[in-house]
Every structure is written in C-alpha cells, then in structure tokens.
C-alpha cells in the first residue's frame, strides 16, 4: 500500500553525532509548524531518516531501515525521507535503488516541508544544494526544549582529513553570525534550557569579522540570565586558541569538559590522516588546559587500523592513552569512505581481525581510565542538572559538571540544579545523594 499522499504524522530518527541530533530536532520543529503531529516510527505517515556518514556501514544501515519501514506490520508503509550526510553523498543512488520519496542534504533541510508536499504528488523530491547558512534563517523559533539544549554555531570543515567526508557533505567552514547565536541562546533559555552545548564540526573555529573567537562568544553567552552551563563540541587541535583555554579558568559557566579528538598517537599516521597536528603538539595543548583547569575531564576520538598502521604505531596510540588518561572516548575501526583520499590508499589495508583486536585493546584502556576518573569523584560534592526520569519511582538522572550521568532519588524536578554528594561510582555512571539529605 502506498504512503499517505499528505502525511499528518511524522517521526524523525537521527543517527550519529550531536549535530545530527540538533538537525533532527529542527526538522521536527519544521514539520510541527506545518500542523503535523509527532508519532513513532511504527505508525507515522512520514519517517525522516537523518543520517550520518561518519559511522561504519552508514549506507547499509539506511537500506536496512528503509526495508523495515516498507514492510512494517503496524501500519501501511510511510512516506520516507532520507536526510543528512548520507543523503548528500549518496541520496540519488539510494532513491534509484529503493524508490524513497524525499532526499534532502544537511544544508537544505529547511526546505523539508516543501519537499514533502512535492513528494505527496508522487514525484521524487530531491534537494542537496549547499547554501552557506540560509537554513538557519528559515527555521522556526525554539519554543520548548529540554534542560540541556544544543545550538549549532559553526558548520562545515576546511581541514580535509583524508578519511573524512564532512568537507564534501557539509561544505566549507562557516560561522553563524554572533547576534543570531546570542538571540537563539536567549530563546533556548526562555524555552527552558539551563545548559547549552555549542555545536560545530570544528566548533572552536567559530569566529566573526571582529575576531571575537569562540572564547568571546562564550563570554557573551555567560551573561545571559538563567543560562547556568555552557559546553562546546567538537573541537580541532589546530583551533584551540589561548583565549579559549583561558576561558576554562575564567568563565564559571563553562563546564570542565573538553572533547578534543586526536585520532592516533603516531606522527606518521597523523600525517597520513592530514591531521595537521603532531602527538607532541596535541599533548602540549592538553598540558595548557590542565594547567588552568586541573579538574577538567578530557575526551577524545580514535581510529584504529588506518591504512598502513603498524603494530608499533598502534602501540603509540595506546601509550598516548596511558599518558592522557581520558575520562571518555569514542573509538572506531577505520572504514573507507567513497571519495576520500584514504579510500584510494589500497596498499597497507589492515586485516579486519587485526583491527578487531586493536579496537578491543584500545577500548579496554579507555574503559579502565573512565572507571578511574569516575572513581575519583567518589565523595565529591557537585551540582547536577536533572534531565530525565530514572527507572525507579522518585529517581531522576542528570549530568555532573564533567558530563557523567548521575542517578539520585529526589523530590526535585527535571530542570533543577541540585547539590549532590557522589556516593557510588560505577564504570559508566554515578549515584548521588542530595547534600541536604546526606547531612540529615
């Protein structure tokens, strides 16, 4: 049975990075502004698959999801829109093979309502244009958000790492205007946000014609009444400027957490990746950050099995992990992305079994350090921003300043900042007691 010609309900499913989560929220707001009602994927008239091309087998996952939707049992097959980076890179081919209804790239999703209307007439609706930041002006104003909200300030990438498709799917680095960001941040706070995470493919490359830099933007946002916490991700080592480092000491609302991907610990592999930093320059940045904010939680990204990576070069990555002691990390096996220079590096592919073994060892080292970081918070007192219900009656889950999940029994409500003593430290989360209760 064909999908409804004019969908009345929708579901947006986002994969991958936090920027995709932000984009998915904005697409949902666009569709809601057209009078459509949010539903679940099992019954919605329209399902938007907001894809990420960074993760392994991204395209295959899209085909699998489309197949499930076309043969779902709960309701007739929906109208299907593929959005995001996979749509940008391979959307026409996906549309040809699966006969989906809408293809929209990450820089064109502000046109989604018009594309859905076009698809309702039975015509494939495709838009993979890449205008700079036109979409932000076309998006509806934020009305209601969770206590912790995302805010995209920068998009695209000029770094051209040899393994990465972002410059081809998101375009060149572009910064949103200062005043626009401040206005949206104020609107988020008015809508209920206590914490804002600034997003960008290279978020610390954000700047304006006045040379404000991300540190200056953070200082300005810190002045917004009601905004209690600021975070930012993802950063590139080359854009970690002195002002931003100092902000970690000088801006109280800037949380003690830094996600700074390194990808590998071998200088030869870093050069092959076109990362533009060395092991030593990366470590010196971390030294400077820790000097101004000794309690900072550090997070990184790692790729194992990049073409030509030797056993010794992988050991260099493990030794870097041992030296840094990350509080968290994301790690992946290398997988070639069509159109990237690394995909043409046909010599020196690392066997799958070797990559599996390396990833297992790397993740074990990261898990060890994450557990140690969590254990070091045992007995500490900190503020926790309550974000969602827990599994038990009266239990809420929030985030510590170091981005750890904290469970506690409380009479407070979602959106409150409560002072908590950490009474249990597990490898992946913490348990706390409100200090007033702990003293009772």
N, C-alpha and C positions, 0 to 999 in steps of 0.2 A: 504493500500500500504506500502511496506517495506521502511525503511530508505535507502538513497543512500549508496552504498557499499563503496565508497571512498568520504567522505564529503569534500566539498570545502569551505563551510562557517560554522561558529560556533558562539555560544553565550554562555557566562559564566554568570550564575546567582548565586551570593553569598548571603548567609543568615548569620545573627548573627554578630559576633564580628569583630573588626578591623583586627585581624589576618586572618580571612576568606577573608576579602576584599583584603589584601595583597596576599594571596594564589590565589585568583581568578585572580588578575592582572598577577601573574606569569604564571598561566595556560594559560591565553590568549596570553601572550608573547611566550610561548612554541608552541602553535598551530599556531600563526602567523609566527613563524620562520620556520614552515613546509610548508609555502605557502598558508595557509588557510586565509580567509578573515572574519573579524568580521561582524556579522549581528545581527538582533533582534531575539527574541525567536519565533516570529510568522512564520518566514520563514527559519531559519538556518537549515542546513543539520545535524548539531551536536549541541545538547544542553547539557551543563555541569551544573548540579545542585550541587553547592558547599555548603554542608550542615553544620549546627551547631547543636550539641546535647544539648546545654545548655538550649535553649528556650523550652517553654512548647509545647507539642504535636509535637515535631520536626519530628518524623517519619510519623505521619499522614499527615503533610504538604507535605512531599516528595511524598507520594502516591497520594495526590490530584493533585500536579503539574505534576506528570507522567501521570495521567489520562487526564489532559487537553492537554498535548503535544501529546498523542497518538490519540486524536480526534480533533486536531486543524483544523480550516477551511481554513486558508490562504495557506497552503501547506501540502504535504504529511507528515506523522509522521516522526520525525527526529530520528537519532541515539541518544540515551540517555545515558549519563554518570552520575552516582551518585558519588560524591567525598566528601571529608571532614569527619567529625566525625561520622555522621550517617552511612556513608559508612563503616567506620572502625568497628562500633559497630554492625550494623545490615544489612550490604550490601548483604550478601549471601541470607538472608531471603527475602530482597526486590527483588533481582534478581530472586529468585524462584517464587515469587508471581506475578511479573509484567513483567518478561522477558525483562528487560532492557539489554543494550549492554555492558556497562563498569561499573565496581565498582573499585574505587581507594581511598585508605586511605590518610590522610593528610600528612603522611611521605613518600608517594610513588608517588605523583603526577608528579614528574619529568619524570616518565615513561608513562605519558598520551599519547604522540604521538604513541608509540609502541603499547599501549593497543587499541587505536583507529584503528590502522592497523589490529590488530588481530580481533577486532570485525567486521571489514569490510568483513571478510571471513565467517561471520555468527556464530562465536564462542563467548560465553561469555568471556570477558576479565576481570580478577579479580586480583588485587594486593593490599593486605592490610599488606604487610610487614612493619616493623617499624625500618629501619636503623636509626642511630643517626642523622647525618646531611648531609648524602650523597646527598640529593636532591639539596642542595644549590650549590654544585659544578657542577651540571648538568644543571642548569638553564641558559638561555641566559642572556647576559649583558643588563642592562637597557638602553633604547635608548631615549625615550621621556616620560616625566612624568608631572604631574600637579605641580603647585607651592608648594603644600603640599603633601609630599610623605611618605609612610610607609616603614619601614625597620625592618624586623624581626631579632632580635639579640639572642633570647632565646626561646626554646620550651620545652613543657612538664611540668610536675608538680610532686613533691615529697610530697606534703602536705596532700593528701588523705582526703580532706574534705568529710564527709560522704554522702553528697548529690550530689557529682560531679563526672562526668565520664571522665574528662580530663586525669587523670593518666592512664586510660585504653585505651583511644582513641589517645592520643598524646604521651604517653610514659613518661619516666623519664625526669627530668630536664636536659637539655643540653644547653651549651652556644656555640655560634658560635665563631670562633677564632677572636681575636682583629683585626689583619691585614685585614682579609676578610671583616669585618664590615666597617672598615675605607675606604677600597677600594670601596665598594659598595656605601657608603655615598658620596664619591667624584664623583662617576659615576652618582649618582642621581642629585647632584648639577650641574654637567656638562650637564645633560639632562634637566635642567630647574627648579629643586626644590630649593626653598628658605627656606623651613621648612621641617624637618624630624621628624617623630614620631617613636621612637624606640618601638618595639612590643615584647611581650612575655607573656606567660600565667602567669609567675611570673617574669616580666621583671627586677625587682630590685634584683633578684637572680643571674643575669648575673655576671660572673667572669672569670678569666683566671688563668693560672698557676703562674702568678706573683702577684696575689691578687689585680689586678687593680680595680675591682669592677665597678659597673655602673657609679659611680661618676667619676672615672678615665677615663672611656670611653667617657663620656660626655665632660670632659675637652679636650680630644684629638679631638673630633669632632668639638668642638668650634673653633679650629684653622683652619678649612677648609675655605678657601677663598670663599665667596659667600653664605655660609650657615648662615642664619640670625636667625633662630629659631630652637630650639630643644624641643621636648616633649617626654614623655615616658608613656606607659600604657601596661598592668595592673600590679599594684604592690600588694605585700602581706605585711601586717604589720610586720611580723617576719623578713623581709629582708630590712626594712627601716633603713639603717645604718647611722651613724653620718656623714660620708663623703658625702653621697647623700643629707642629709638635708642641710649641709653647702653649697653644690653646688647651692642650690636655692638662696643663698645670693651672691655667688662668681662668678657664670658664667652668664654673661649678656644675652647670647642667650637662656638660659634655661627659658622657659616661666613660669609665675606664676600660674601654674595649677597643681593640684595633684589629681589623681584618686586613692583612697585608700579604697577598699571595706572593710566593717565591717560585713555586713550581718544581724546582730541582736544586740540589746542593752542589752540582758540578759546574764549574765555569764553562767547560766546553759544551755541555748540554744547554746551559743558559744562552750561550752564543748561538747555537744551532736553533734554539727556540726564538731568537731575536728578542730576548727579554730586556736588553739594554741596561741591565744591572749585573753586578757580579755577586758572588757569595759574600765577599768581604764588604762591599758597599751596602748590601742588604742588612748584614749584621750590625754595621755601624749605625744605620737608621734606627734599628731596634734598641741599641745602646742609648741613643739620644732620647728616644721616647721613654725608656725606663728610667733615665736619669731625672726626667721632670715628673714622671708619674710611676713610682716604683710598684704600685699595686695593679698596674694595667694587665688585663687579660689579652693575650696575643693569639690570633687565629691565622691560619694560612691555607693555601691551596697547593696540592702536589699532583704531578703526573708521573706515573711510573711507566717504564717501557717505551719512552720516546725513541724513535728510530736511531739505532747506533748506541744506545745506552749500555755500557758495560757493567759487569758486576761491581767493579771498583767505583764507577760513577754512581751507581745506586747506593753504595756504602757511603759516598759523600753526602747523599741526601739524608740517610739515617743519622750520620754524625751531626749534620746541621740540626735535625730534630732534637737530638740529645743536648745540643748546646742551647737551643732556644727554649725548650720546654713549653710547647704550645698548650693553651687552655682548651683549644678546639681546632678542628681542621676539616677540610674537605679533600678527598683524595680519589683519584680515578686512574684507570688503566688508559694508556694512550689509544685512541681510535682515530683513524684518518677522516678528515672532513673534506669532501669534494671541493676542489677549487683552492685549497690552501697549499702553500709551498711544501709543508711537511708531507702531504699526501703523495707528493712526487718523489719523496726520499725512499726509493724502493730498495736500496741497499741497507742492510743492517736492521731490518724489522726484528723485533724481539719476539720470540715464540710466546704463544698465549699462555702456556704452562709456566714459563718464567715470569711473565707479567703477573699471573695469579699469585705466585709465591712471593714476589716482591711486594705486591699490594697487601698481602696478608701480614707480612713483617712490618711494613710501614704503619698500617692501621693499628697493629698491636702496640707499637711505640707511641703513637698518638693517644690511644686509649689509656696507656699507662700514665702519660703526663696529664691527661684530662682528669683522671681519677685523683692524681696527686694534687692538682690545682683545686678540685672540689674539696678534698680532704683538708686542705689548708684553710678553708673558710669555716670549718667546724668551730663553733664557739664564738664566731664573729657576730656582730650586730650590724645590720644594714637595712636600707629601705627596699621594699619590694613593691612593685607596681602590679596590682591584681588585674589579671586579664581575662580569665575564663574559669568556669566551674571545674572542680575536680571530679573524681569518680565517686567520692563518698559524700553523703549529706553534710552540708556545712563546710565542705572543703573547697578552697579556691586555689588556683595556680597563678603565679606571677613570675616576674623576672627580677633577678638581682641586678645591681649595677653592672656586674660582669657577664650579663646575659645568660645566667644559669636559670633553669626552671626551678622554682621553689614551691613546694606544696605546704599548705597550712590550714588548720581548722580555725575559722574566724567568723565573727559577726559582721565584719566589714563587707563592703560591696565591691563589685567589679568597677575598676577605675580609681579605687582608693590607693594611696601610697601609705603603707604601714611599716612601722619599725619592727624588725623581726630578728630574733636570735636563731642562728643556724644550729640545729640540734642533731641533725643526721646528714651525712654526706655520702651519697651513692655515686657510682661512676658517671651517671648521666643526669642526675638531678639532686636537689637538696630538699630537706624538710626543715621547717622552721616553726617557731612559736612566737606570737606577738610578745614584745618585751614586757608589756603590762601584765600579761598572763604569766610569763616566765617568772616575774618577780613576786607574783601572788602566792 
